[in-house]
Amino acid sequence: MVSLTPYRLRRILTSQDRRKFIKFPWKIYAKDPHWIPPQVSRQKKLLDEGHNTFLRDHSETCFFLLEKGAEVVGRIVAIDNFRYRHLYKEKTGFFGFFECIEDYGAAECLLSAVRNWLNQRGLDRMIGPTNFTTNDESGIMIEGFDTPPSLGIPYTHRAYPEFLERFGLTKLKDILAWALDVSRPMPDRMQRIARRIETRETFQIRRVNLDAYEKEKEALKEVFLSSSFQGYGELPWTEEEYYAIADEFRPLTVPDLFLIVEEHGKPVALCFSLPDYGPILSGMRGPFALIKGMRFKRLSRSIDRLRSFSFQLHRSYQGRGIETFLYNEMARTAKRLGYRENIILALENYPINRHIRELGGRLEKRLRLYQHPAKTSSQTEMN
């Protein structure tokens, strides 16, 4: 049979293929001011079994490139996540790192390749995109394309939702990016909760001690791991993942923006934020990228938005108002340091969304995790 498609799909085999896979997004977004170019060295480590224990120990993956002639026009990864299958007892696989030119035929080739690969492994359902798990960057942007770029929030092509839905994928869950005005007073109810906890003096808030970071990292591990798993479809973080992200953020940490709640010297909650370097990093490309990079420190002084990456409360201390007490101090600190807004990312079913709405949060971006086929009624009840 003669193929009518102009595309050729193949698996990644060489280091040159891997480099093409990593660099392909530049073809799609090179002139888009809302896209933050990923750090190539970080991408290389992420896709390397020698550095990424998920690839080495917890999954089987297949990387695909789509070509038209000698030109790369798309990429995708098929993922058999052993930890997910063991936890949920489902025949479900994943796809990630989805990018293609603005042509549904290209998207169909890539998505079909993943579906066929998963089916060959006995997996009859797929979820995505996740790069590689729900603990990594996930989702397709469906709202907020013209809002300022933010750290750690995926930016994807406007055509992708239509491509995925045309293929038959449907919504599994949305991921919400909220903008919070840190100068806005908390509602009276929340202020009373914060004052009550502060008055009792059972809990204290302090900054992280960077001089004793290794000790801090060990003390905070239980808080992070106990609170990171919140619902169906997610995976609890492993110790390896926790240590990796703690080490990655160490050079960027601003002590005033890393707050810890303690009870009698024992950590029970934490809040970790960074200046939102997104708008600056989105401009670090093109022929003058090096010169712009040299100006990074000066440009950073103009940042007036925070990006909160982690707001963790030990499972044993949830529901006691500590999150309100911690947010109040974080907002006061951010205002004192000259920040205007705080960007928070949360899955739509997280309880924190109710608090964010009460605080006057403005929905800035919406990302979507897709599934194919749709969940059964029994799975829906688990969510």
N, C-alpha and C positions, 0 to 999 in steps of 0.2 A: 504494500500500500504506500502511495506517495504522500508524504507529509505536506500539509498545506501551511503549516506554521513556519514563519521565517526564523524562529528561535531554535537554539541548541542548548539543551540543559546538560550540565555535567557536574560530577562531584569534584570537590577540591582535593587535589592530590599533592601539590607541591607548595613550597614556601612562596613561590611567585604567585600561585593561585590565592594563597592566604592574604598576601599583600593586596591583590586586586579586590578581594572580598572586603578588606578593611577600608580601602580608599574609595570604594564605589559611591558612598553617600555624597562625596564632594561633587560628583557628576549631577546629582539631583538638587543639591542645596547651595552650591558654591556662591550664588548671587542672592541668596535669601537672607535678609538681615535678622530673621527670627531664629535662625539655626545656630546652635553652638557646636563647632567642630569638635569631635571627640579627640582625646589625646592618643596619638597613634601608638606610643609605647605602652599605654595602659590597655589599649585594645589588643595588642599583641599578647600581653600577659593573660588577658581575659580569655583569649581563644587558644591558649597553650595548656595542654594537659599537665605539663611540668609545673605550672604555676597555679592552675585552677583545679582544686581538688574535686569540684563538682563534676568536671569533665572526666577526671581520672578515676574517681571512685563511685560516683552516684548516678551515672547516666551513660547512655549510648546516644551519639549524635551523628548526623549526616549533614555536611555543609554543601550547599548547591550554589553554582554560578549559572546565570542565564546569559547567553551570548547571541548576538546578531552579527554574523561575520566574525570579525576580530574584536568587536566592541562588546564590553560587558554592559548588559542592560537590566540586570536584576540579581538579587541574592536572597537566600533564606536558609534557615537551619531547622532541621527536623530533630526533635528532642524526645527521647524516652527517659523520663525522670523516674528512676527507681524509688527514690524516697517518696514521691507523690503516690506512686502505685502501691507501695507498702502501707502508707498511712490511710489511704482512702479505699483501697481494694477495688479500684476502677481500672478499666481498660482504656485509659486516657493518655494521650501524648500531647506534645506542645510544639509550637513553631515560634521562631524568634528571628531577630535581625532582618525583618522583611523590608526590602526596598526594591523599587523597580521604576522604570520609566513610565510616563503617563500613557499607558496602553493596557487595557484590561486583558488582552491576550497574553501579555507578559506576566501579569499577576496570576492569571489562571494556570499558566505553566508551572509557576513556583508553588502555588498552593496545592495543585494536583500532585506534584512531586512529593510534598510532605505527606499528604493524605495517603498516597500509595505506599510510601516507606513505612508509615505507622501501621497501615493495614497489614503489611507483610509481617509485622511483629505482633500481630494480634490485637492491635489498639484501634478501636473503632470510633473514637471520639478525639477531637483535638481542640486545644485552647491556645490562644495567643493574641498578640505577640508577647512573649516573655524572654528577656535576654540575660540569663537563661531560665531563671525561676521568678516567682512573684516577689522574691526578695531583691531582685535586680530591677533595672528600668523595664517597665512594662506598659503596654497599651498603645493604642492608636489615637492621635488627637482628633476630636470631633468638634470641639469648640475652643475658641481663644487663639486662633491663628495669628491675629494681629496684636496680641498682647506682648509685653516685653518678655524676652527669653529668661528663663530661670534655671539655676543649677539643678541637675538631676531630674529634670522634667522633660520627657521625650517630646521632640517636635517632629512631626511627620507630615507628609504631603497631603494636601486637601483632598486628593482623589482617592486616597486609600480606603476610607470608610465605604465609599460606593463600590470599589473593587471587591472588598471582602464580603459585603452584603449581597452583591450580585453572584458571588460564588456560592452563597448559601449560608454564610456565617451569620450568627445572630448575637445579640448582646448577652454576655454573661454577667458582667459587673462593670460599673464605672468607677474611675479614680478622679477625685475632685481636687483641684488646686485652688485654694482660698487665699484671698488677700485680706489681711487684718490691719486696720488702722490702730497702731500701738498707742496713739495719743487719746483715743476714745476711751472714756471712763467705763469700767465694767458696770453692768447692771447692779442695782442695789442688792439683789439676792446674792450675787457672786461676791460682792464686796463684803457682805456680812460673813460669808463662809471664810473668806481669806482672813478677815480680822479675827474671827474666832480661833482659827488655827494658830495665827501669829500670837495671840494673847495667851494661849495655853502654854506656849513655849516648849511643847513636846517635840516639835519638828523645827529644824534649823535649815537655812539655805546658805550654801557657800559656793565659791567658784572652784573650778577644777585646779589642781596643783600640777602644773606642767613639769615642775622639777621632780615630782614623784609619779610620773605618768604611768610607769609600769605597775606600780602599786595601785594607783587609781583604776587602771584597766581591770585588774583582778577583782577589786572591790565592787565594781559596777557590773561585772559580768552577770551575776545572778539577777539583777534588776532588769537588764536588757533581755536576757533569754527567757525570763518568766513572763514578760509582758508582750513579746513580739508576735505571738501567735494568737490571732483574734477571731478566726472564722473559717468556714468552709472554703476550700480551694487554695488556702494559703499553706505554707510550710513553716514550721518553727525554725528559727535560725539555729545553726550548729555553732559549736565553739570555734571551729575553724573560720566560719564566716564572720563571727563576731570579732575575733582577733585581727582578721584581714582588714575589716572596715575601720577598726579602731586605729590600726597602724597607718592606714591610708590617710585618715583625717588628722593625725597627730601634727604634721607640719603646718596645717592650715588653721589649727585651733586658736581661737581668741578666748582667753580665760574668762573674760566678762560675759561671753556668750555661751559658756558651758556651765550650767548651774546644776547643783546636786542638792537634793533634799535628804536630810539625815534624821534618824530617830536614835538618840543616844549614841551618836557616832557611826551608826550603821546606815549606808545608803539605801533609800527606799524609792527614789524617783530621780530622773535626770531630764534635762532639756538641753539639746545641743543645736546651735544655730551657727551660720556663717554669714558674712556679708554676701549678698547675692551678686556674684561676679558675672552672672549671665550676660548682661548687655555688653560688658567689656570683652568677655571671651568671644562673643559672637563676631566682634570686629577684628579678632586676631587671625586674619587670613589674608591671602592675596600677596602681591609683590612687596608690600610694606609691613608684613606681619612681624618681622624682626624688630623694626623700629617701633611699632605699636607695642610690642612686648616689653621693650625697654621703658616705655611710658606707663607700664601697668601699675606700678606703685602709686604714681601721681594720679592716674585715672581712678584708682580704687578709693581715693578720698572723696570722690563725688557720689559714691554709692549711698542711697538712702533707703534701701530695702534689705531685709533679712530673708534668709531661706532657712527655715527650721527643718532639720533632717531627722531629728529623733526627739520624741516626747514620750518617755517610757516611765511607767508606774508599776512597781512590783505587784504581782497579781494579788498578794495578800493585803495590799493597802488600797486597792481600788474601791471606789464608791464612798470615800471618806472626805472628799473635798480637797485632797492634796493637790490634784491637778489644777484647781482654781488658785490655790495658794501659790503654786509654782508659776502659773501663767502670769499672775499679777506682778510677781517680781521680775519675770522676764520682760514684760511690757515696760515696766518702770526703768529697767536697765537699758532697753533698746531706745527709749525716748531720751534718756540721759546721754546716750552716745550719739544722738542725732539721727536715728533711723525713723523713718516715716511709716513703713509698712512691713509686715511679716508674711511670708508666703509659706503655707502649710499644705502638704499633700496627704490625702486620706482616702481610703476606699469608702465608697458611698454608704456601706453598712456599718461603719465604725461609729460608736457612741460619741466620739469627739466632734462629729459634725453638728450634733445638736448644740453643743457648747459654742462652737464657732458661729453658728447662726445667731445664738443669743448674744454673742459679742459683736454682732453687726458685720460678720464676715461677708465679703463680696466674692462670688464665684468668678474666678478669672479664666480658668481652663478646665476642660473636661476631656479625659482620656477614656478609652473603652477597651476592655478585654472581651474578645470574641470567642465563640464556641461553635463547633459543628460536629454532630447535630446538636439540637437544643437539649437541655437537661430533661431527664424524666421527672415525673411528679415527686418521686421519692427523693431524688437529689435536691429538688427545689425546697422540700421540707427541711433538709439539712442545713440550708443556707441561712 
